[in-house]
Amino acid sequence: MSESITFPGDRIASIEEYEAGQNAFDDGSDVRATVVGTAEIDKKERIVNVKHPDGLSIPKVGDIIIGSVAAVMGSMIAVSIDYINGKPTISHVECVCSTRNLRKRNVALVKDIVCLKIIS
C-alpha cells in the first residue's frame, strides 16, 4: 500500500486502474481527493482511500471554539481557531462571526482571546 499527501481536487489515480474509496471521488477520468489527507492506494483491492488527519478539524454546529481575533470588520470578526471543544487544532482554520445583532459597538479587538459557540 503506497501513501502520499493530497489536497481536495488532487489527482490520485486513473479510474482505469483504481476505484474511488473513502474521501475520494471519480471525476470521469481520474480518482481525486475530497479532503486534505494521506492518499492510501491499495494495490491488491485496487481502491484509493484518503485518510483524514485527526488534527485537522472543522467545527460543526454546537461546538465551542476558543481562538484569537484575527481581524475586526464593521459587522463581523474573523477568529483563528485554536481549540474545538477543548481539543487543540493544528489546522489554523478561521471562522467569520457576525456581530450585526449585538448591541455592543466594539465586540472584540485584534489579538483578543474569545470563546464562541457555533450556531449555524
MOPAC internal coordinates of N, CA, C and O (Angstrom, degrees):
PM7 1SCF
backbone

  N    0.0000 0     0.00 0     0.00 0    0    0    0
  C    1.4325 1     0.00 0     0.00 0    1    0    0
  C    1.5269 1   108.73 1     0.00 0    2    1    0
  O    1.2310 1   119.76 1   -57.25 1    3    2    1
  N    1.3410 1   118.07 1   122.75 1    3    2    1
  C    1.4596 1   120.63 1   179.52 1    5    3    2
  C    1.5263 1   109.73 1   -99.55 1    6    5    3
  O    1.2310 1   120.18 1   -25.77 1    7    6    5
  N    1.3582 1   117.27 1   154.23 1    7    6    5
  C    1.4603 1   122.51 1  -176.55 1    9    7    6
  C    1.5241 1   110.57 1  -134.16 1   10    9    7
  O    1.2310 1   120.50 1   -33.62 1   11   10    9
  N    1.3460 1   116.65 1   146.38 1   11   10    9
  C    1.4587 1   121.86 1   173.94 1   13   11   10
  C    1.5291 1   109.06 1  -156.35 1   14   13   11
  O    1.2310 1   120.07 1   -25.84 1   15   14   13
  N    1.3426 1   117.48 1   154.16 1   15   14   13
  C    1.4661 1   122.93 1  -179.89 1   17   15   14
  C    1.5292 1   109.06 1   -75.98 1   18   17   15
  O    1.2310 1   120.61 1   -44.04 1   19   18   17
  N    1.3411 1   116.43 1   135.96 1   19   18   17
  C    1.4593 1   121.06 1   179.41 1   21   19   18
  C    1.5214 1   110.67 1  -131.41 1   22   21   19
  O    1.2310 1   121.35 1   -20.40 1   23   22   21
  N    1.3271 1   115.03 1   159.60 1   23   22   21
  C    1.4541 1   123.53 1   174.04 1   25   23   22
  C    1.5211 1   107.64 1  -122.31 1   26   25   23
  O    1.2310 1   119.25 1   -20.80 1   27   26   25
  N    1.3427 1   119.04 1   159.20 1   27   26   25
  C    1.4637 1   120.03 1  -179.87 1   29   27   26
  C    1.5270 1   111.74 1   -53.93 1   30   29   27
  O    1.2310 1   121.03 1   -49.29 1   31   30   29
  N    1.3230 1   115.63 1   130.71 1   31   30   29
  C    1.4567 1   122.11 1  -179.76 1   33   31   30
  C    1.5151 1   114.76 1    91.00 1   34   33   31
  O    1.2310 1   119.80 1   169.21 1   35   34   33
  N    1.3320 1   117.98 1   -10.79 1   35   34   33
  C    1.4689 1   120.59 1   178.97 1   37   35   34
  C    1.5251 1   110.62 1   -64.35 1   38   37   35
  O    1.2310 1   120.94 1   -41.80 1   39   38   37
  N    1.3313 1   115.80 1   138.20 1   39   38   37
  C    1.4626 1   121.48 1   175.18 1   41   39   38
  C    1.5199 1   108.32 1   -75.36 1   42   41   39
  O    1.2310 1   120.93 1   -51.32 1   43   42   41
  N    1.3345 1   115.82 1   128.68 1   43   42   41
  C    1.4583 1   120.64 1  -179.64 1   45   43   42
  C    1.5224 1   110.91 1  -107.46 1   46   45   43
  O    1.2310 1   120.66 1   137.24 1   47   46   45
  N    1.3325 1   116.34 1   -42.76 1   47   46   45
  C    1.4679 1   120.21 1  -177.16 1   49   47   46
  C    1.5219 1   109.51 1  -160.41 1   50   49   47
  O    1.2310 1   120.99 1    -8.52 1   51   50   49
  N    1.3074 1   115.71 1   171.48 1   51   50   49
  C    1.4586 1   122.28 1   176.25 1   53   51   50
  C    1.5294 1   109.04 1   -88.18 1   54   53   51
  O    1.2310 1   120.11 1   -35.31 1   55   54   53
  N    1.3433 1   117.40 1   144.69 1   55   54   53
  C    1.4631 1   119.54 1   179.66 1   57   55   54
  C    1.5244 1   111.50 1   -70.19 1   58   57   55
  O    1.2310 1   120.46 1   164.52 1   59   58   57
  N    1.3218 1   116.72 1   -15.48 1   59   58   57
  C    1.4618 1   119.86 1   176.92 1   61   59   58
  C    1.5225 1   111.55 1   -72.65 1   62   61   59
  O    1.2310 1   120.56 1   157.39 1   63   62   61
  N    1.3424 1   116.54 1   -22.61 1   63   62   61
  C    1.4605 1   121.10 1  -178.29 1   65   63   62
  C    1.5234 1   112.98 1  -103.96 1   66   65   63
  O    1.2310 1   119.94 1   143.51 1   67   66   65
  N    1.3541 1   117.71 1   -36.49 1   67   66   65
  C    1.4617 1   121.77 1  -173.54 1   69   67   66
  C    1.5236 1   111.38 1  -137.11 1   70   69   67
  O    1.2310 1   121.17 1   -23.26 1   71   70   69
  N    1.3500 1   115.37 1   156.74 1   71   70   69
  C    1.4584 1   122.41 1   174.51 1   73   71   70
  C    1.5240 1   109.27 1  -101.73 1   74   73   71
  O    1.2310 1   120.55 1   -25.88 1   75   74   73
  N    1.3278 1   116.55 1   154.12 1   75   74   73
  C    1.4646 1   121.37 1   177.39 1   77   75   74
  C    1.5220 1   109.62 1   -78.31 1   78   77   75
  O    1.2310 1   121.10 1   -46.75 1   79   78   77
  N    1.3294 1   115.51 1   133.25 1   79   78   77
  C    1.4648 1   121.70 1   177.31 1   81   79   78
  C    1.5159 1   109.83 1  -111.28 1   82   81   79
  O    1.2310 1   120.54 1    39.25 1   83   82   81
  N    1.3375 1   116.57 1  -140.75 1   83   82   81
  C    1.4616 1   121.82 1  -179.81 1   85   83   82
  C    1.5241 1   111.26 1   -65.42 1   86   85   83
  O    1.2310 1   120.92 1   -43.47 1   87   86   85
  N    1.3434 1   115.84 1   136.53 1   87   86   85
  C    1.4684 1   123.74 1   177.34 1   89   87   86
  C    1.5283 1   112.98 1    57.37 1   90   89   87
  O    1.2310 1   120.71 1  -149.28 1   91   90   89
  N    1.3187 1   116.24 1    30.72 1   91   90   89
  C    1.4668 1   122.10 1   176.83 1   93   91   90
  C    1.5304 1   107.71 1  -139.67 1   94   93   91
  O    1.2310 1   120.40 1   -24.75 1   95   94   93
  N    1.3291 1   116.84 1   155.25 1   95   94   93
  C    1.4625 1   119.70 1   177.81 1   97   95   94
  C    1.5186 1   110.64 1  -140.84 1   98   97   95
  O    1.2310 1   121.56 1   -19.69 1   99   98   97
  N    1.3265 1   114.62 1   160.31 1   99   98   97
  C    1.4591 1   123.80 1  -178.95 1  101   99   98
  C    1.5264 1   106.97 1  -101.20 1  102  101   99
  O    1.2310 1   119.87 1   -61.85 1  103  102  101
  N    1.3467 1   117.85 1   118.15 1  103  102  101
  C    1.4669 1   120.65 1  -179.00 1  105  103  102
  C    1.5252 1   112.76 1   -95.81 1  106  105  103
  O    1.2310 1   120.59 1  -168.72 1  107  106  105
  N    1.3134 1   116.47 1    11.28 1  107  106  105
  C    1.4555 1   120.78 1   179.81 1  109  107  106
  C    1.5109 1   112.86 1   107.14 1  110  109  107
  O    1.2310 1   120.23 1   152.78 1  111  110  109
  N    1.3294 1   117.17 1   -27.22 1  111  110  109
  C    1.4632 1   119.99 1   177.59 1  113  111  110
  C    1.5249 1   112.32 1  -134.84 1  114  113  111
  O    1.2310 1   120.37 1   153.72 1  115  114  113
  N    1.3286 1   116.90 1   -26.28 1  115  114  113
  C    1.4634 1   121.08 1  -177.80 1  117  115  114
  C    1.5246 1   110.92 1  -132.09 1  118  117  115
  O    1.2310 1   121.15 1   -19.68 1  119  118  117
  N    1.3279 1   115.41 1   160.32 1  119  118  117
  C    1.4587 1   122.18 1   170.18 1  121  119  118
  C    1.5211 1   105.74 1   -96.24 1  122  121  119
  O    1.2310 1   120.58 1   -53.04 1  123  122  121
  N    1.3409 1   116.49 1   126.96 1  123  122  121
  C    1.4595 1   121.49 1  -176.88 1  125  123  122
  C    1.5266 1   110.69 1  -125.49 1  126  125  123
  O    1.2310 1   121.14 1   -24.24 1  127  126  125
  N    1.3394 1   115.42 1   155.76 1  127  126  125
  C    1.4633 1   122.07 1   179.90 1  129  127  126
  C    1.5219 1   110.68 1   -79.29 1  130  129  127
  O    1.2310 1   120.65 1   -32.88 1  131  130  129
  N    1.3412 1   116.36 1   147.12 1  131  130  129
  C    1.4639 1   121.04 1   174.76 1  133  131  130
  C    1.5231 1   111.75 1  -106.86 1  134  133  131
  O    1.2310 1   119.84 1   168.24 1  135  134  133
  N    1.3474 1   117.92 1   -11.76 1  135  134  133
  C    1.4692 1   122.56 1  -178.69 1  137  135  134
  C    1.5230 1   109.81 1  -138.62 1  138  137  135
  O    1.2310 1   121.01 1   -15.58 1  139  138  137
  N    1.3320 1   115.68 1   164.42 1  139  138  137
  C    1.4642 1   120.46 1   171.10 1  141  139  138
  C    1.5135 1   106.42 1   -75.32 1  142  141  139
  O    1.2310 1   120.26 1   -47.80 1  143  142  141
  N    1.3094 1   117.10 1   132.20 1  143  142  141
  C    1.4594 1   119.40 1  -179.99 1  145  143  142
  C    1.5096 1   112.60 1   174.06 1  146  145  143
  O    1.2310 1   121.55 1    20.01 1  147  146  145
  N    1.3159 1   114.63 1  -159.99 1  147  146  145
  C    1.4537 1   121.89 1  -179.27 1  149  147  146
  C    1.5216 1   108.88 1  -108.72 1  150  149  147
  O    1.2310 1   120.58 1   -59.17 1  151  150  149
  N    1.3298 1   116.50 1   120.83 1  151  150  149
  C    1.4602 1   120.87 1   177.65 1  153  151  150
  C    1.5212 1   109.25 1   -76.14 1  154  153  151
  O    1.2310 1   121.22 1   -50.29 1  155  154  153
  N    1.3281 1   115.27 1   129.71 1  155  154  153
  C    1.4591 1   121.22 1   177.42 1  157  155  154
  C    1.5210 1   107.76 1  -118.07 1  158  157  155
  O    1.2310 1   120.91 1   -63.64 1  159  158  157
  N    1.3146 1   115.87 1   116.36 1  159  158  157
  C    1.4571 1   121.30 1  -179.77 1  161  159  158
  C    1.5153 1   108.43 1  -103.54 1  162  161  159
  O    1.2310 1   121.11 1   -66.67 1  163  162  161
  N    1.3325 1   115.49 1   113.33 1  163  162  161
  C    1.4599 1   121.56 1   178.58 1  165  163  162
  C    1.5265 1   107.40 1   -91.95 1  166  165  163
  O    1.2310 1   120.83 1   -77.57 1  167  166  165
  N    1.3288 1   116.02 1   102.43 1  167  166  165
  C    1.4657 1   121.09 1  -175.53 1  169  167  166
  C    1.5198 1   112.25 1   -70.73 1  170  169  167
  O    1.2310 1   120.15 1   153.56 1  171  170  169
  N    1.3255 1   117.32 1   -26.44 1  171  170  169
  C    1.4628 1   120.69 1   180.00 1  173  171  170
  C    1.5307 1   110.71 1   -73.85 1  174  173  171
  O    1.2310 1   120.74 1   131.14 1  175  174  173
  N    1.3454 1   116.19 1   -48.86 1  175  174  173
  C    1.4681 1   121.11 1  -178.94 1  177  175  174
  C    1.5312 1   112.22 1   -86.11 1  178  177  175
  O    1.2310 1   120.33 1   166.73 1  179  178  177
  N    1.3324 1   116.97 1   -13.27 1  179  178  177
  C    1.4588 1   124.48 1   179.87 1  181  179  178
  C    1.5385 1   112.02 1    61.07 1  182  181  179
  O    1.2310 1   121.66 1  -133.58 1  183  182  181
  N    1.3420 1   114.42 1    46.42 1  183  182  181
  C    1.4648 1   121.86 1   179.94 1  185  183  182
  C    1.5247 1   109.27 1  -127.78 1  186  185  183
  O    1.2310 1   120.74 1   -37.82 1  187  186  185
  N    1.3318 1   116.18 1   142.18 1  187  186  185
  C    1.4623 1   122.11 1   176.78 1  189  187  186
  C    1.5282 1   108.38 1  -110.10 1  190  189  187
  O    1.2310 1   120.44 1   -56.80 1  191  190  189
  N    1.3389 1   116.77 1   123.20 1  191  190  189
  C    1.4620 1   123.40 1   174.97 1  193  191  190
  C    1.5226 1   108.22 1  -118.49 1  194  193  191
  O    1.2310 1   120.46 1   -28.86 1  195  194  193
  N    1.3264 1   116.72 1   151.14 1  195  194  193
  C    1.4599 1   121.15 1   173.85 1  197  195  194
  C    1.5233 1   106.89 1  -117.83 1  198  197  195
  O    1.2310 1   120.89 1   -62.84 1  199  198  197
  N    1.3339 1   115.90 1   117.16 1  199  198  197
  C    1.4664 1   121.41 1  -179.75 1  201  199  198
  C    1.5197 1   108.47 1   -86.55 1  202  201  199
  O    1.2310 1   121.31 1   -56.18 1  203  202  201
  N    1.3356 1   115.11 1   123.82 1  203  202  201
  C    1.4666 1   123.15 1  -178.89 1  205  203  202
  C    1.5247 1   108.67 1   -84.82 1  206  205  203
  O    1.2310 1   119.12 1   -55.84 1  207  206  205
  N    1.3506 1   119.28 1   124.16 1  207  206  205
  C    1.4673 1   120.20 1  -178.52 1  209  207  206
  C    1.5290 1   112.14 1   -67.02 1  210  209  207
  O    1.2310 1   120.67 1   -31.27 1  211  210  209
  N    1.3346 1   116.32 1   148.73 1  211  210  209
  C    1.4641 1   121.46 1  -178.76 1  213  211  210
  C    1.5212 1   112.27 1   -67.39 1  214  213  211
  O    1.2310 1   119.61 1   144.38 1  215  214  213
  N    1.3228 1   118.35 1   -35.62 1  215  214  213
  C    1.4595 1   121.68 1  -176.49 1  217  215  214
  C    1.5124 1   113.91 1   -69.95 1  218  217  215
  O    1.2310 1   120.17 1   158.95 1  219  218  217
  N    1.3223 1   117.29 1   -21.05 1  219  218  217
  C    1.4582 1   121.42 1  -179.19 1  221  219  218
  C    1.5162 1   108.49 1   -91.50 1  222  221  219
  O    1.2310 1   120.22 1   -76.29 1  223  222  221
  N    1.3068 1   117.19 1   103.71 1  223  222  221
  C    1.4513 1   119.54 1  -177.65 1  225  223  222
  C    1.5180 1   110.61 1  -132.24 1  226  225  223
  O    1.2310 1   121.83 1   -32.07 1  227  226  225
  N    1.3094 1   114.09 1   147.93 1  227  226  225
  C    1.4537 1   121.60 1   179.23 1  229  227  226
  C    1.5200 1   106.70 1  -118.38 1  230  229  227
  O    1.2310 1   119.64 1   -49.80 1  231  230  229
  N    1.3357 1   118.29 1   130.20 1  231  230  229
  C    1.4653 1   119.59 1  -177.00 1  233  231  230
  C    1.5198 1   112.43 1   -65.88 1  234  233  231
  O    1.2310 1   121.53 1   -30.18 1  235  234  233
  N    1.3261 1   114.68 1   149.82 1  235  234  233
  C    1.4586 1   122.31 1   177.87 1  237  235  234
  C    1.5286 1   108.29 1  -115.36 1  238  237  235
  O    1.2310 1   120.55 1   -10.64 1  239  238  237
  N    1.3194 1   116.55 1   169.36 1  239  238  237
  C    1.4621 1   121.50 1   179.22 1  241  239  238
  C    1.5277 1   109.03 1   -58.08 1  242  241  239
  O    1.2310 1   120.83 1   -49.14 1  243  242  241
  N    1.3248 1   116.02 1   130.86 1  243  242  241
  C    1.4582 1   121.83 1  -179.81 1  245  243  242
  C    1.5175 1   113.96 1    98.09 1  246  245  243
  O    1.2310 1   119.71 1   165.34 1  247  246  245
  N    1.3283 1   118.15 1   -14.66 1  247  246  245
  C    1.4633 1   121.51 1  -179.85 1  249  247  246
  C    1.5285 1   110.77 1   -72.78 1  250  249  247
  O    1.2310 1   121.29 1   -31.26 1  251  250  249
  N    1.3268 1   115.14 1   148.74 1  251  250  249
  C    1.4628 1   122.31 1   174.63 1  253  251  250
  C    1.5245 1   107.24 1  -102.89 1  254  253  251
  O    1.2310 1   120.44 1   -53.84 1  255  254  253
  N    1.3317 1   116.77 1   126.16 1  255  254  253
  C    1.4613 1   120.05 1   179.96 1  257  255  254
  C    1.5222 1   110.27 1  -118.19 1  258  257  255
  O    1.2310 1   121.40 1   -30.95 1  259  258  257
  N    1.3192 1   114.92 1   149.05 1  259  258  257
  C    1.4583 1   122.15 1   173.65 1  261  259  258
  C    1.5181 1   106.14 1  -123.36 1  262  261  259
  O    1.2310 1   120.85 1   -47.14 1  263  262  261
  N    1.3176 1   115.98 1   132.86 1  263  262  261
  C    1.4542 1   119.53 1  -178.92 1  265  263  262
  C    1.5128 1   111.35 1  -163.18 1  266  265  263
  O    1.2310 1   121.57 1     4.17 1  267  266  265
  N    1.3200 1   114.61 1  -175.83 1  267  266  265
  C    1.4607 1   119.76 1   179.37 1  269  267  266
  C    1.5252 1   109.36 1  -114.20 1  270  269  267
  O    1.2310 1   121.20 1   -36.15 1  271  270  269
  N    1.3101 1   115.31 1   143.85 1  271  270  269
  C    1.4624 1   121.05 1  -179.07 1  273  271  270
  C    1.5240 1   108.57 1   -70.77 1  274  273  271
  O    1.2310 1   120.79 1   -57.74 1  275  274  273
  N    1.3297 1   116.09 1   122.26 1  275  274  273
  C    1.4617 1   121.50 1  -178.90 1  277  275  274
  C    1.5251 1   111.58 1   -94.48 1  278  277  275
  O    1.2310 1   120.30 1   148.48 1  279  278  277
  N    1.3343 1   117.03 1   -31.52 1  279  278  277
  C    1.4653 1   120.64 1  -179.01 1  281  279  278
  C    1.5224 1   109.50 1  -155.18 1  282  281  279
  O    1.2310 1   121.15 1   -31.64 1  283  282  281
  N    1.3250 1   115.40 1   148.36 1  283  282  281
  C    1.4627 1   121.68 1   176.48 1  285  283  282
  C    1.5166 1   107.45 1  -121.57 1  286  285  283
  O    1.2310 1   120.95 1   -56.36 1  287  286  285
  N    1.3365 1   115.79 1   123.64 1  287  286  285
  C    1.4561 1   121.37 1   178.32 1  289  287  286
  C    1.5241 1   108.07 1  -117.59 1  290  289  287
  O    1.2310 1   119.57 1    -0.29 1  291  290  289
  N    1.2926 1   118.43 1   179.71 1  291  290  289
  C    1.4573 1   121.63 1  -175.75 1  293  291  290
  C    1.5128 1   115.07 1   -51.05 1  294  293  291
  O    1.2310 1   119.84 1   122.65 1  295  294  293
  N    1.3151 1   117.91 1   -57.35 1  295  294  293
  C    1.4653 1   120.76 1  -176.04 1  297  295  294
  C    1.5241 1   112.30 1  -121.16 1  298  297  295
  O    1.2310 1   120.35 1  -157.88 1  299  298  297
  N    1.3308 1   116.94 1    22.12 1  299  298  297
  C    1.4653 1   119.74 1   178.89 1  301  299  298
  C    1.5232 1   110.94 1  -158.24 1  302  301  299
  O    1.2310 1   121.53 1   -17.29 1  303  302  301
  N    1.3447 1   114.68 1   162.71 1  303  302  301
  C    1.4644 1   120.91 1   174.75 1  305  303  302
  C    1.5247 1   108.08 1  -129.49 1  306  305  303
  O    1.2310 1   120.58 1   -29.93 1  307  306  305
  N    1.3216 1   116.50 1   150.07 1  307  306  305
  C    1.4631 1   122.19 1   174.29 1  309  307  306
  C    1.5215 1   107.16 1  -105.64 1  310  309  307
  O    1.2310 1   120.78 1   -50.67 1  311  310  309
  N    1.3366 1   116.12 1   129.33 1  311  310  309
  C    1.4585 1   121.60 1  -176.37 1  313  311  310
  C    1.5219 1   109.39 1  -119.80 1  314  313  311
  O    1.2310 1   120.56 1   -53.05 1  315  314  313
  N    1.3318 1   116.54 1   126.95 1  315  314  313
  C    1.4628 1   122.54 1   174.43 1  317  315  314
  C    1.5246 1   107.07 1   -83.03 1  318  317  315
  O    1.2310 1   120.34 1   -61.91 1  319  318  317
  N    1.3300 1   116.96 1   118.09 1  319  318  317
  C    1.4643 1   121.99 1  -172.78 1  321  319  318
  C    1.5268 1   110.58 1   -80.80 1  322  321  319
  O    1.2310 1   121.01 1   -55.42 1  323  322  321
  N    1.3436 1   115.67 1   124.58 1  323  322  321
  C    1.4627 1   121.99 1   177.61 1  325  323  322
  C    1.5264 1   112.25 1  -105.96 1  326  325  323
  O    1.2310 1   119.96 1   145.80 1  327  326  325
  N    1.3410 1   117.69 1   -34.20 1  327  326  325
  C    1.4673 1   122.72 1  -178.91 1  329  327  326
  C    1.5219 1   109.72 1  -136.54 1  330  329  327
  O    1.2310 1   120.80 1   -40.12 1  331  330  329
  N    1.3273 1   116.07 1   139.88 1  331  330  329
  C    1.4578 1   122.05 1   172.42 1  333  331  330
  C    1.5194 1   106.69 1  -122.59 1  334  333  331
  O    1.2310 1   120.69 1   -61.35 1  335  334  333
  N    1.3254 1   116.28 1   118.65 1  335  334  333
  C    1.4720 1   122.37 1  -177.02 1  337  335  334
  C    1.5218 1   111.72 1    52.13 1  338  337  335
  O    1.2310 1   120.35 1  -140.54 1  339  338  337
  N    1.3243 1   116.93 1    39.46 1  339  338  337
  C    1.4612 1   122.09 1   177.02 1  341  339  338
  C    1.5144 1   115.52 1    81.90 1  342  341  339
  O    1.2310 1   119.86 1   178.07 1  343  342  341
  N    1.3316 1   117.87 1    -1.93 1  343  342  341
  C    1.4671 1   121.12 1   179.59 1  345  343  342
  C    1.5283 1   109.42 1  -102.87 1  346  345  343
  O    1.2310 1   119.93 1   -49.53 1  347  346  345
  N    1.3367 1   117.74 1   130.47 1  347  346  345
  C    1.4708 1   119.60 1  -179.10 1  349  347  346
  C    1.5276 1   111.91 1   -66.52 1  350  349  347
  O    1.2310 1   120.94 1   -33.43 1  351  350  349
  N    1.3222 1   115.81 1   146.57 1  351  350  349
  C    1.4638 1   121.38 1   176.61 1  353  351  350
  C    1.5210 1   108.86 1  -115.97 1  354  353  351
  O    1.2310 1   121.05 1   -29.70 1  355  354  353
  N    1.3168 1   115.60 1   150.30 1  355  354  353
  C    1.4616 1   120.34 1   177.10 1  357  355  354
  C    1.5192 1   111.02 1  -112.87 1  358  357  355
  O    1.2310 1   120.66 1  -176.40 1  359  358  357
  N    1.3385 1   116.34 1     3.60 1  359  358  357
  C    1.4626 1   120.25 1  -174.41 1  361  359  358
  C    1.5195 1   113.49 1   -81.15 1  362  361  359
  O    1.2310 1   119.47 1   159.56 1  363  362  361
  N    1.3357 1   118.63 1   -20.44 1  363  362  361
  C    1.4639 1   123.61 1  -179.07 1  365  363  362
  C    1.5270 1   111.91 1    55.43 1  366  365  363
  O    1.2310 1   120.98 1  -138.55 1  367  366  365
  N    1.3338 1   115.73 1    41.45 1  367  366  365
  C    1.4531 1   121.90 1   175.90 1  369  367  366
  C    1.5233 1   108.06 1   -73.95 1  370  369  367
  O    1.2310 1   120.28 1   -34.17 1  371  370  369
  N    1.3230 1   117.07 1   145.83 1  371  370  369
  C    1.4617 1   121.24 1   176.21 1  373  371  370
  C    1.5164 1   108.95 1  -113.68 1  374  373  371
  O    1.2310 1   120.78 1   -33.66 1  375  374  373
  N    1.3232 1   116.10 1   146.34 1  375  374  373
  C    1.4590 1   119.69 1   173.45 1  377  375  374
  C    1.5258 1   108.09 1  -119.67 1  378  377  375
  O    1.2310 1   121.14 1   -30.74 1  379  378  377
  N    1.3049 1   115.42 1   149.26 1  379  378  377
  C    1.4575 1   121.15 1   177.94 1  381  379  378
  C    1.5209 1   106.73 1  -106.53 1  382  381  379
  O    1.2310 1   120.80 1   -56.47 1  383  382  381
  N    1.3239 1   116.08 1   123.53 1  383  382  381
  C    1.4623 1   122.21 1  -175.09 1  385  383  382
  C    1.5202 1   109.99 1  -112.82 1  386  385  383
  O    1.2310 1   120.85 1   -50.34 1  387  386  385
  N    1.3167 1   115.97 1   129.66 1  387  386  385
  C    1.4611 1   120.93 1   177.69 1  389  387  386
  C    1.5211 1   110.04 1   -76.34 1  390  389  387
  O    1.2310 1   120.81 1   -45.11 1  391  390  389
  N    1.3236 1   116.06 1   134.89 1  391  390  389
  C    1.4649 1   121.19 1   176.07 1  393  391  390
  C    1.5284 1   109.97 1  -117.77 1  394  393  391
  O    1.2310 1   120.50 1  -165.33 1  395  394  393
  N    1.3100 1   116.66 1    14.67 1  395  394  393
  C    1.4621 1   122.83 1  -174.43 1  397  395  394
  C    1.5310 1   112.52 1   -61.89 1  398  397  395
  O    1.2310 1   119.51 1   141.24 1  399  398  397
  N    1.3325 1   118.54 1   -38.76 1  399  398  397
  C    1.4645 1   121.64 1  -174.88 1  401  399  398
  C    1.5268 1   113.69 1   -89.02 1  402  401  399
  O    1.2310 1   119.86 1  -176.86 1  403  402  401
  N    1.3205 1   117.87 1     3.14 1  403  402  401
  C    1.4611 1   120.89 1   179.07 1  405  403  402
  C    1.5228 1   109.67 1   -89.50 1  406  405  403
  O    1.2310 1   120.49 1   -38.45 1  407  406  405
  N    1.3254 1   116.67 1   141.55 1  407  406  405
  C    1.4668 1   120.57 1  -177.84 1  409  407  406
  C    1.5201 1   112.30 1   -78.03 1  410  409  407
  O    1.2310 1   120.69 1   153.92 1  411  410  409
  N    1.3181 1   116.29 1   -26.08 1  411  410  409
  C    1.4631 1   120.34 1  -177.96 1  413  411  410
  C    1.5261 1   109.64 1   -71.91 1  414  413  411
  O    1.2310 1   120.16 1   -42.71 1  415  414  413
  N    1.3123 1   117.30 1   137.29 1  415  414  413
  C    1.4617 1   121.21 1  -176.02 1  417  415  414
  C    1.5270 1   111.97 1   -74.08 1  418  417  415
  O    1.2310 1   119.28 1   123.69 1  419  418  417
  N    1.3291 1   118.97 1   -56.31 1  419  418  417
  C    1.4640 1   122.62 1   178.89 1  421  419  418
  C    1.5260 1   108.94 1  -100.78 1  422  421  419
  O    1.2310 1   120.81 1   -83.17 1  423  422  421
  N    1.3045 1   116.05 1    96.83 1  423  422  421
  C    1.4620 1   121.32 1  -176.89 1  425  423  422
  C    1.5217 1   110.56 1   -71.78 1  426  425  423
  O    1.2310 1   120.37 1   137.40 1  427  426  425
  N    1.3219 1   116.90 1   -42.60 1  427  426  425
  C    1.4674 1   121.43 1  -178.49 1  429  427  426
  C    1.5201 1   109.27 1  -156.09 1  430  429  427
  O    1.2310 1   121.35 1   -17.83 1  431  430  429
  N    1.3191 1   115.02 1   162.17 1  431  430  429
  C    1.4605 1   122.03 1   176.36 1  433  431  430
  C    1.5226 1   108.99 1  -115.14 1  434  433  431
  O    1.2310 1   120.43 1   -19.73 1  435  434  433
  N    1.3223 1   116.78 1   160.27 1  435  434  433
  C    1.4623 1   121.43 1   178.20 1  437  435  434
  C    1.5254 1   109.14 1   -57.74 1  438  437  435
  O    1.2310 1   120.52 1   -42.47 1  439  438  437
  N    1.3139 1   116.61 1   137.53 1  439  438  437
  C    1.4702 1   127.15 1  -179.12 1  441  439  438
  C    1.5251 1   114.02 1    78.21 1  442  441  439
  O    1.2310 1   119.42 1  -177.66 1  443  442  441
  N    1.3433 1   118.71 1     2.34 1  443  442  441
  C    1.4635 1   120.53 1   172.77 1  445  443  442
  C    1.5259 1   108.99 1   -68.19 1  446  445  443
  O    1.2310 1   120.47 1   -33.11 1  447  446  445
  N    1.3284 1   116.71 1   146.89 1  447  446  445
  C    1.4598 1   121.68 1   174.03 1  449  447  446
  C    1.5266 1   106.77 1   -92.97 1  450  449  447
  O    1.2310 1   120.56 1   -51.13 1  451  450  449
  N    1.3397 1   116.54 1   128.87 1  451  450  449
  C    1.4611 1   120.81 1  -176.68 1  453  451  450
  C    1.5202 1   110.84 1  -128.45 1  454  453  451
  O    1.2310 1   121.19 1   -25.15 1  455  454  453
  N    1.3210 1   115.33 1   154.85 1  455  454  453
  C    1.4596 1   123.16 1   174.73 1  457  455  454
  C    1.5267 1   106.04 1  -119.51 1  458  457  455
  O    1.2310 1   120.17 1   -55.42 1  459  458  457
  N    1.3257 1   117.29 1   124.58 1  459  458  457
  C    1.4608 1   121.98 1  -174.58 1  461  459  458
  C    1.5192 1   110.73 1  -130.75 1  462  461  459
  O    1.2310 1   120.91 1   -26.42 1  463  462  461
  N    1.3334 1   115.86 1   153.58 1  463  462  461
  C    1.4613 1   121.45 1   173.07 1  465  463  462
  C    1.5227 1   107.52 1  -113.95 1  466  465  463
  O    1.2310 1   120.56 1   -48.95 1  467  466  465
  N    1.3193 1   116.53 1   131.05 1  467  466  465
  C    1.4634 1   121.73 1   179.41 1  469  467  466
  C    1.5271 1   107.91 1   -78.12 1  470  469  467
  O    1.2310 1   120.26 1   -59.31 1  471  470  469
  N    1.3423 1   117.11 1   120.69 1  471  470  469
  C    1.4632 1   120.55 1  -178.46 1  473  471  470
  C    1.5271 1   113.16 1  -111.43 1  474  473  471
  O    1.2310 1   119.67 1   164.88 1  475  474  473
  N    1.3239 1   118.24 1   -15.12 1  475  474  473
  C    1.4727 1   119.51 1   175.98 1  477  475  474
  C    1.5122 1   110.50 1  -160.10 1  478  477  475
  O    1.2310 1   120.10 1   180.00 1  479  478  477

